[in-house]
Structure formats: structure tokens, C-alpha cells
């Protein structure tokens, strides 16, 4: 029946790691869904009542992935917030930030440095 099918699909998806679902959503360009799954993944990795700072729960790869999701969503304000979490930026990160913000002269200068 249709209800059984829905239950099977729901059960299958709930058994998948949220990070895997986030990465698959990102590859499909479903950036809002990728953000939802990545946030759930970070939340699931934390089991205390008082959460530490977001940057204390995320490794550099997670923060980098989050920036790429925000870039796909054209969410410049969130990208700026994530940039503050990561501290020092690599040249690649500076290029992504500049391109996303429409700061083409800075992006060009970064490309010339690479």
C-alpha cells in the first residue's frame, strides 16, 4: 500500500547519516535541503543541554561545507558569519567570499595571487 511505501522510504532516510544526505543534497543543488541536513548532523553530534559555540562543534571541513551551501543560497550575511568562525582565510576561501559578495576586483586580485 501507499502508506507502507512511505513508511519504508521514511525509515530508509532516517537510517542514513545526515551528513551524507547533506552532501547528496548539495550535489543535487538542493542547497536549502543540504543546509537542513547539515544542521541536523551538527545537532545530532551534540548531546549536552548547554551547547558550546558552533565553531567548537564543527571541524574545518564542516565549516567549509557550510560556506559552500551559503554561497549556493546566495546568503552573503551567513557567509560573513561563517568567515568569522573560521578565522584566517585561505586564498580559495577569499575568492569564494569575494565572488559571492560580487566584489570582482578583490576576486581578480586573489586569482592573480594564485
Residue pairs with C-beta under 8 A, 6 or more apart in sequence:
13 21
17 41
18 37
18 38
18 40
18 41
18 44
19 37
19 38
19 41
21 33
21 37
22 34
22 35
22 36
22 37
22 38
22 41
22 65
22 69
23 34
23 65
25 31
25 33
25 34
25 36
25 37
26 34
26 65
26 68
26 69
26 72
29 72
31 69
31 72
31 73
32 73
34 69
34 72
35 66
35 69
35 70
35 73
38 62
38 65
38 66
38 69
42 54
42 57
42 58
42 62
45 57
46 52
46 57
51 57
54 85
55 63
55 85
55 86
58 66
58 85
60 86
63 82
63 85
63 86
64 86
64 93
66 82
67 79
67 82
67 83
67 86
67 93
67 96
67 97
68 96
70 78
70 79
70 82
70 100
71 79
71 96
71 99
71 100
74 100
76 100
76 101
79 97
79 100
79 101
80 97
83 89
83 93
83 97
86 93
89 97
91 110
91 113
91 114
94 106
94 110
95 107
95 110
95 111
95 114
97 103
98 104
98 106
98 107
98 110
99 107
